[in-house]
């Protein structure tokens, strides 16, 4: 357990929030520090910063195609049916080839 020693009860205003955001966008501060400052300035609700950073990274990876999006159960069923059909068609082709030979 960690006791906050920040007794400054001042909330961040819009210009301060924008200043932190600009620093992050310019690479002057990390995303973790940005989130921490927004949390301490009571702009963000109580969040787990490490977990939030991980979520953002996963979303970026998915958007870049590095991590596949999760399929819905209906899509998974359709994919399974397609693969079964592919196997059946390949078996039919093998039978035709064997009969022709």
GIQUI-V146079 format. One record per residue. RES is the residue in one letter. NEAR is the number of other ideal C-beta (glycine too) atoms within 12 Angstrom. Layout:
BEGIN
res & near
RES & NEAR
RES & NEAR
END
This chain:
BEGIN
res & near
X & 3
X & 5
X & 6
X & 13
X & 7
X & 14
X & 8
X & 11
X & 10
X & 12
X & 16
X & 23
X & 13
X & 12
X & 11
X & 20
X & 23
X & 16
X & 20
X & 29
X & 23
X & 15
X & 19
X & 23
X & 13
X & 11
X & 11
X & 14
X & 19
X & 15
X & 25
X & 21
X & 19
X & 32
X & 30
X & 25
X & 26
X & 29
X & 24
X & 26
X & 25
X & 20
X & 23
X & 20
X & 12
X & 14
X & 20
X & 15
X & 23
X & 14
X & 14
X & 22
X & 21
X & 17
X & 17
X & 20
X & 18
X & 18
X & 15
X & 15
X & 15
X & 15
X & 13
X & 12
X & 9
X & 12
X & 13
X & 14
X & 14
X & 10
X & 12
X & 10
X & 10
X & 10
X & 14
X & 14
X & 13
X & 14
X & 16
X & 15
X & 14
X & 14
X & 14
X & 14
X & 14
X & 14
X & 14
X & 14
X & 14
X & 14
X & 14
X & 14
X & 14
X & 14
X & 13
X & 12
X & 11
X & 10
X & 9
X & 8
X & 7
END
